[in-house]
Amino acid sequence: MRKTFLHHAAALAAMILIGSPSLRAQQPEPPAPISRFVSFASFRPKFHNDSETFSLIANFYVVNASPQSLKDVTFRQAFPPEMKPRLVSEAIESQLSHPPEFWHKFEDSTYVMYEPKILRRQPATILSELSLQRRMSTFTIPPTEIEFNTADGPGKDKTLPVTIDVTEYANHVGDLDRFLRKKAGIGLDIKVSGRDQWEFAPIDAVATGKNPEGIMGVQTSDNGYSGSFRLHNGLPGDALDILVVWKMTRKNERLQEEKAVMDSLSEYLKWTGPFKFEQESTKLSKGKFKKYDAWILEGRWFDTIPKHLGSGPVKALVFYSGREDVEYYLILQAQGRGAGPDKADTPAPEREKALMETQEKILSTFRSEIFPISYNR
């Protein structure tokens, strides 16, 4: 399937549970008169457990917003040489679909990609991995330069430059749990998973109504008493996804009815892709999670796109802490089947069981270090 205008957040470079493209959300802003292209640039911090360092997965989603189809299209995206840009892994590339004529390469620190044809309102995706080093701060990444042919002859165009601040990622010292506690006030020790390279994933584009832009990571508001982050590891067939959301909530506003809890979890599940809970296999009950009285959901999610990702196990929790007046939502998913018509509908119970056992280990490390509101008065 060729990529369409607005993609699910999961369809980014690592194919986070391989969410598919969609036209149901935001359409791009009308292009400036001088350009026929609209570009959405996003950057996913990837944490490497072994070295306790971050890199960035850069994703430039460049849309042909002109009324014409283009042929023999060459994209050139320069990166700062000190970021040591390189192609993403073969495992990621193998998840993408390209025409036989497609090719890409690096010329020094410039990514070059060729597409034989780009239709009207069709995007092209530029992916690369960028290294981060101590003392790095703000970078301005040059515009994407595009050469093409139309019925009127050859043409050239370019997008706008993009400025990003990588300071907090490049200069972080310690494990990912320390980073989360510093930025979110919430700890998760993903080292217990025994899996390397956890990425901050964007919220699904259809759920937000816009394509992701900028650096993905921990989002906070209300002086840190509300926020969210999403972590992802692996590719379809061996993938874990963790969504953490917290909201400043008065005690009398906390969720107390089963339907309200289920409705909220169903909406947050959409943040991770075009997914719903399987009604017949999903159970919501009251229980205990650490010191909290919690709503606990266990069951399965399924992909609303047929023959795409199929389904997989899920565990979710909703609990309220009167200490800090915050309500927490956690959704932990696994995808053990693989992707596509040959795999999505083929059960993989043993693999799914192993993946969810890993999720349980991570969940057991959850802790909140959000200060009670009374401390800040």
Residue pairs with C-beta under 8 A, 6 or more apart in sequence:
1 20
1 21
1 97
2 97
2 119
2 122
3 11
3 21
3 122
3 123
3 124
3 125
4 21
4 22
4 23
4 121
4 122
4 123
5 21
5 23
5 27
5 28
5 63
5 121
5 122
5 123
6 21
6 22
6 23
6 24
6 25
6 26
6 27
6 28
6 205
6 206
6 211
7 19
7 20
7 21
7 22
7 61
7 123
7 205
7 211
8 19
8 20
8 21
8 22
8 204
8 205
8 206
8 273
8 274
9 16
9 19
9 201
9 202
9 203
9 204
9 205
9 207
9 208
9 212
9 271
9 272
9 273
10 16
10 17
10 18
10 19
10 201
10 204
10 272
10 273
11 18
11 19
11 20
11 21
12 42
12 44
12 57
12 59
12 201
12 202
12 212
13 44
13 57
13 59
13 88
13 92
13 125
13 127
14 44
14 57
14 88
14 92
14 199
14 201
14 232
14 235
15 92
15 95
15 96
15 235
15 236
15 339
16 199
16 201
16 232
16 239
16 241
16 272
16 273
17 232
17 236
17 239
17 241
17 272
17 273
17 309
17 333
17 335
18 95
18 235
18 236
18 308
18 309
18 339
19 204
19 273
19 274
20 274
20 305
20 308
22 205
22 206
22 274
24 206
25 205
25 206
25 208
25 209
25 210
25 211
26 205
26 209
26 210
26 211
28 38
28 40
28 63
28 65
28 211
29 38
30 65
31 37
31 38
31 65
31 66
35 157
35 158
35 159
36 64
36 65
36 66
36 68
36 157
37 62
37 63
37 64
37 65
37 66
37 144
37 146
37 157
37 158
37 159
38 62
38 63
38 65
38 159
39 60
39 61
39 62
39 63
39 144
39 159
39 160
39 162
40 60
40 61
40 63
40 211
40 212
40 213
41 58
41 59
41 60
41 61
41 141
41 162
41 213
41 214
42 58
42 59
42 61
42 202
42 211
42 212
42 213
42 214
42 215
42 216
43 56
43 57
43 58
43 59
43 130
43 164
43 214
43 215
43 216
44 56
44 57
44 59
44 199
44 200
44 201
44 202
44 216
45 54
45 55
45 56
45 169
45 199
45 200
45 215
45 216
45 217
46 54
46 55
46 56
46 57
46 129
46 197
46 198
46 199
46 200
47 53
47 54
47 176
47 179
47 197
47 198
47 199
48 54
48 55
48 196
48 197
49 175
49 176
49 190
49 191
49 195
49 196
49 197
49 198
50 196
52 172
52 173
52 174
52 175
53 132
53 172
54 132
54 169
54 170
54 172
55 129
55 130
55 131
55 132
56 83
56 129
56 130
56 132
56 166
56 169
56 215
57 88
57 127
57 128
57 129
57 130
57 199
58 79
58 85
58 126
58 127
58 128
58 129
58 130
58 141
59 125
59 126
59 127
60 77
60 125
60 126
60 127
60 144
60 159
61 123
61 125
61 211
62 75
62 123
62 124
62 125
62 126
62 144
62 146
62 159
63 121
63 122
63 123
64 70
64 118
64 119
64 120
64 121
64 122
64 123
64 124
65 121
66 120
67 120
68 120
68 150
68 151
69 117
69 118
69 119
69 120
69 150
70 117
70 118
70 148
70 149
70 150
70 155
71 116
71 117
71 148
71 149
71 150
72 114
72 116
72 147
72 148
72 149
73 114
73 115
73 116
73 117
73 118
73 124
73 146
73 147
73 148
74 112
74 113
74 114
74 146
74 147
74 148
75 111
75 112
75 113
75 114
75 115
75 124
75 126
75 144
75 145
75 146
76 110
76 111
76 112
76 144
76 145
76 146
76 147
77 110
77 111
77 113
77 126
77 128
77 141
77 142
77 144
77 145
78 109
78 110
78 111
78 141
78 142
78 145
79 85
79 109
79 110
79 111
79 128
79 130
79 141
80 109
80 139
80 141
81 108
81 109
82 133
82 136
83 109
83 130
83 131
83 132
83 136
83 139
84 109
84 130
84 131
85 106
85 109
85 111
85 128
85 129
85 130
85 131
86 106
86 128
86 129
86 131
87 93
87 104
87 105
87 106
87 111
87 127
87 128
87 129
88 127
88 128
88 129
89 129
91 235
92 127
92 235
95 235
95 236
95 339
96 125
98 115
99 115
99 116
99 117
101 114
101 115
101 116
102 113
102 114
102 115
102 116
103 113
103 114
104 111
104 112
104 113
104 114
105 111
105 112
106 112
106 128
111 126
111 128
113 124
113 126
115 124
118 124
118 148
126 144
132 166
132 169
132 170
133 170
134 170
134 171
135 170
135 171
136 166
136 167
136 170
136 171
137 165
137 166
137 167
137 170
138 163
138 164
138 165
138 166
138 167
139 163
139 164
139 166
140 161
140 162
140 163
141 161
141 162
141 163
141 164
142 161
143 158
143 159
143 160
143 161
144 158
144 159
145 156
145 157
145 158
146 156
146 157
146 158
146 159
147 154
147 155
147 156
148 154
148 155
148 156
148 157
149 155
164 214
164 215
165 215
166 215
168 183
169 215
169 217
172 178
172 179
175 189
175 191
176 188
176 190
176 191
176 198
177 187
177 188
177 189
177 190
177 191
177 365
180 186
180 187
180 188
180 218
180 229
181 187
181 369
183 217
183 218
183 220
183 229
184 218
184 220
184 224
184 227
184 229
184 244
185 224
185 368
185 369
185 370
185 371
186 244
186 246
186 366
186 367
186 368
186 369
186 370
187 365
187 366
187 367
187 368
187 369
188 231
188 242
188 244
188 362
188 365
188 366
189 362
189 365
190 198
190 231
190 233
190 362
192 361
192 362
192 364
192 365
193 233
193 240
193 358
193 361
193 362
194 358
195 233
195 234
195 240
195 358
197 233
198 231
198 232
198 233
199 231
199 232
199 233
200 216
200 217
200 218
200 229
200 230
200 231
201 216
201 230
201 231
201 232
201 241
201 272
202 212
202 216
202 230
203 212
203 228
203 230
203 271
204 270
204 271
204 272
204 273
204 274
205 211
205 212
206 270
206 274
207 267
207 270
207 271
208 271
216 230
217 229
218 227
218 228
218 229
219 227
219 228
219 229
220 226
220 227
221 227
222 248
223 376
224 370
225 246
225 247
225 248
225 324
225 325
225 326
225 370
225 373
226 246
226 247
226 248
226 326
227 245
227 246
228 243
228 244
228 245
228 246
228 271
229 243
229 244
230 241
230 242
230 243
230 244
230 271
230 272
231 241
231 242
231 244
232 239
232 240
232 241
232 242
233 239
233 240
233 241
234 240
236 309
236 335
236 337
236 338
236 339
236 343
237 335
237 336
237 337
237 338
237 339
237 343
237 348
237 351
238 335
238 336
238 351
238 355
239 334
239 335
239 336
239 355
240 332
240 333
240 334
240 355
240 358
240 359
240 362
241 272
241 331
241 332
241 333
241 334
241 335
242 330
242 331
242 332
242 333
242 359
242 362
243 268
243 271
243 272
243 329
243 330
243 331
243 332
244 328
244 329
244 330
245 268
245 328
245 329
245 330
246 326
246 327
246 328
246 329
246 368
246 370
247 326
247 327
247 329
248 325
248 326
249 320
249 325
249 326
249 327
250 325
251 320
251 322
251 325
254 320
254 327
255 261
255 264
255 295
255 318
255 320
255 327
258 284
258 295
261 284
261 295
261 318
262 277
262 284
262 297
264 318
264 329
265 277
265 284
265 297
265 316
265 318
265 329
265 331
266 276
266 277
268 316
268 329
268 331
269 275
269 276
269 277
269 301
269 314
269 316
269 331
272 331
272 333
273 303
273 309
274 303
274 304
274 305
274 308
275 301
275 302
275 303
275 304
275 333
276 301
276 302
276 304
277 297
277 299
277 300
277 301
277 302
277 314
278 299
278 300
278 301
278 302
278 311
281 299
281 300
282 297
282 298
282 299
282 300
282 314
283 297
283 298
283 299
284 295
284 296
284 297
285 295
285 296
286 293
286 294
286 295
286 296
287 294
287 295
287 296
288 294
289 296
289 317
289 319
290 366
290 367
292 319
292 320
292 321
292 328
293 319
293 320
294 317
294 318
294 319
295 317
295 318
295 319
296 315
296 316
296 317
297 314
297 315
297 316
297 317
298 314
298 315
299 313
299 314
300 311
300 312
300 313
300 314
301 311
301 312
301 313
301 314
301 333
302 310
302 311
303 309
303 310
303 311
303 344
307 340
307 341
307 344
307 345
308 339
308 340
308 344
309 335
309 337
309 339
309 344
310 337
310 343
310 344
310 345
310 346
311 337
312 333
312 334
312 335
312 336
312 337
312 352
313 333
313 334
313 352
313 353
313 355
313 356
314 331
314 332
314 333
314 334
315 331
315 332
315 356
315 359
315 360
315 363
316 329
316 330
316 331
316 332
317 328
317 329
317 330
317 363
318 327
318 328
318 329
319 327
319 328
320 326
320 327
320 328
321 327
321 328
321 368
323 372
324 368
324 370
324 371
324 372
324 373
325 372
325 373
326 368
326 370
328 368
330 363
330 366
332 356
332 359
332 362
332 363
333 359
334 352
334 355
334 356
334 358
334 359
335 355
336 348
336 351
336 352
336 354
336 355
337 343
337 344
337 345
337 346
337 347
337 348
337 351
337 352
338 344
338 346
338 348
